[in-house]
Amino acid sequence: MRTIKKLIFATMCLMIISGGSLLYAATGKSDIAVYLNNVLLKNTGLLSEGVPYVSVEQLPEGLHAVLSWDETAQEVRIYKPNVNMVLLDDQGKIFGKVRSAASNTFSVLVQVDHLKTDISDLKITITDPLNKTDVVDNQQIKEKKDSFWFKSANYSYTFNEKGNYMIQVYIKDSSSKSWFIVSEMQISTI
């Protein structure tokens, strides 16, 4: 009799667990892979009733946007400023390729428009093919405008490694105090 009770109890537990799984599967929700510019994102998306949902935390870097999370209002705002840059050598000429093992002095001219949030700082970095990053310039932005130009200080750099170097522009959101990549360009050694 005791064995029969255990068997009935085990069968009921198994039915409840599998029934819960079937109920979840029946709701029409499934995980989906999310790619941004052909790169698989860390967090999966969710497909529910034919509508895809993605985590907003992983969007700013790939979209070059600013994410602002207001915990008290329970709202997320995504700002996508238009940010362009050009590299200028020490004679003021535009360049995009450099000689390997050459030492160059350059500055970065950044143009920002459609900025719909307040920022406190702007930072420019260079990353070599071995993923070593140096800060080219880091300045406070005192004027609160939705468009502006910024020219970095002259920066001397030796392109020791062959390959691609990444120049990135970051802005710091005033409210979250977080840095966000808003523009990047690749330069190659020849």
C-alpha positions, 0 to 999 in steps of 0.5 A, spaced: 500 500 500 505 504 501 509 503 495 502 504 491 502 511 494 509 513 493 507 511 485 501 515 485 505 521 488 511 520 483 506 520 477 502 526 480 508 530 481 511 528 474 504 530 471 504 537 474 511 538 472 510 536 465 503 540 465 507 546 467 512 545 461 507 544 456 503 550 459 509 554 458 510 552 451 503 553 449 503 560 450 507 561 444 513 564 447 520 562 444 527 564 445 530 567 438 537 569 436 539 576 435 544 579 431 546 586 430 550 588 424 551 580 423 554 579 430 550 575 435 548 579 441 549 576 448 542 576 450 537 572 446 530 575 444 523 573 445 518 571 440 511 572 443 505 571 438 509 573 432 512 579 436 520 579 437 522 583 443 530 584 445 533 587 451 535 594 451 541 594 455 545 591 449 542 596 444 546 602 445 553 599 443 551 596 437 547 602 435 551 608 437 546 610 442 545 613 449 541 609 454 537 613 459 534 609 465 529 612 469 528 608 475 523 612 479 518 613 472 520 606 470 522 608 463 527 607 458 529 612 453 534 611 447 538 617 444 541 616 437 545 622 436 548 623 429 556 623 430 561 624 424 569 624 425 575 625 421 582 624 422 587 630 421 594 629 420 599 635 423 598 639 417 591 639 417 590 634 411 585 628 412 587 621 412 585 614 413 591 609 412 597 610 416 604 606 415 606 601 419 611 602 425 610 610 423 609 615 428 604 620 427 601 626 430 594 627 429 587 630 431 580 628 431 575 633 428 568 630 431 561 633 429 555 632 433 548 633 431 541 631 433 543 630 441 537 630 445 540 629 451 545 632 456 552 630 456 558 632 460 564 629 457 566 627 450 572 622 450 576 619 444 580 613 444 584 609 439 585 601 440 590 597 436 589 590 433 592 587 439 586 590 443 590 595 447 586 602 448 589 609 449 585 615 450 586 620 445 583 626 448 577 627 454 574 633 455 568 636 459 562 639 454 560 645 458 555 648 452 549 644 452 547 644 445 544 639 440 549 640 435 556 642 436 563 641 433 569 638 437 577 638 435 581 634 439 588 636 442 594 633 437 596 626 439 602 623 437 602 615 436 606 610 433 602 604 429 607 599 431 602 593 429 600 591 422 592 591 422 586 595 423 586 600 428 579 603 431 578 610 433 572 611 438 568 617 440 564 616 447 559 621 450 558 621 458 550 622 459 549 627 464 544 623 468 546 616 468 554 618 468 555 612 463 559 612 457 556 610 451 560 609 444 557 614 439 561 613 433 567 609 430 572 608 424 577 604 422 584 605 420 588 600 417 596 600 416 599 599 409 
